């Protein structure tokens, strides 16, 4: 069995972005999210778990859209309310979808994906072996410039709490949809931020891998 971690000389500083697979479309309009159905919430809690075996099959756009909406979608259009909480409603966490076809930022208001970098950055999202070959890695990025009204000493804590809520939303969605999922915090944030071309005040907080379960773990 392959190890789950790249150790020794094979650290992220030695990993390079890869060419995209498929078309790096500048804009991907996601299907309207389904706001009903799925497993009962208590059943989803009972099925919630971390799984590190993933099939390589790409997620359908309708499933990808529902997953991103669950993470941080708009569920109250009248006031830009989201599925995840944010202190003072500043929405300091942006969700990025790291795909074989490129790096995309999720735009909750338009429920769409916008191309950020036309490269395959999956291998930079973590030291685990599976991170570079799965259909989807999510990266949760904190934009501290939106938190001017939050005391400076509390900004990182609030941002981490917001990202954690999104991570749990995705866990529960995956439990309901029968997907494999693993949250990850072990990656080189500076290297990833550089290749994501993030602004100075932005920094990746957490990563999360999602995909269909590998046949051996189904």
Rosetta blueprint (number, residue, H / E / L):
1 X L
2 X L
3 X L
4 X L
5 X E
6 X L
7 X L
8 X L
9 X L
10 X L
11 X L
12 X H
13 X H
14 X H
15 X L
16 X L
17 X L
18 X E
19 X L
20 X L
21 X L
22 X L
23 X L
24 X L
25 X L
26 X L
27 X E
28 X E
29 X E
30 X L
31 X L
32 X L
33 X L
34 X L
35 X L
36 X L
37 X L
38 X L
39 X L
40 X L
41 X H
42 X H
43 X H
44 X H
45 X H
46 X H
47 X H
48 X L
49 X L
50 X L
51 X L
52 X L
53 X L
54 X E
55 X L
56 X L
57 X L
58 X L
59 X L
60 X L
61 X H
62 X H
63 X H
64 X H
65 X H
66 X H
67 X H
68 X H
69 X H
70 X H
71 X H
72 X H
73 X L
74 X E
75 X E
76 X E
77 X L
78 X L
79 X L
80 X L
81 X E
82 X E
83 X L
84 X L
85 X L
86 X L
87 X H
88 X H
89 X H
90 X L
91 X L
92 X L
93 X E
94 X E
95 X E
96 X E
97 X E
98 X E
99 X E
100 X L
101 X L
102 X E
103 X E
104 X E
105 X E
106 X E
107 X E
108 X L
109 X L
110 X L
111 X L
112 X E
113 X E
114 X E
115 X E
116 X E
117 X E
118 X L
119 X L
120 X E
121 X L
122 X H
123 X H
124 X H
125 X L
126 X L
127 X L
128 X E
129 X H
130 X H
131 X H
132 X H
133 X L
134 X L
135 X L
136 X E
137 X E
138 X E
139 X E
140 X E
141 X E
142 X E
143 X E
144 X H
145 X H
146 X H
147 X L
148 X L
149 X L
150 X L
151 X L
152 X H
153 X H
154 X H
155 X H
156 X H
157 X H
158 X H
159 X H
160 X H
161 X H
162 X H
163 X H
164 X H
165 X H
166 X H
167 X H
168 X H
169 X H
170 X H
171 X H
172 X H
173 X H
174 X H
175 X H
176 X H
177 X H
178 X L
179 X E
180 X E
181 X E
182 X E
183 X E
184 X E
185 X L
186 X L
187 X L
188 X L
189 X H
190 X H
191 X H
192 X H
193 X H
194 X H
195 X H
196 X H
197 X L
198 X L
199 X L
200 X L
201 X L
202 X E
203 X E
204 X E
205 X E
206 X E
207 X E
208 X E
209 X E
210 X E
211 X E
212 X E
213 X E
214 X L
215 X H
216 X H
217 X H
218 X L
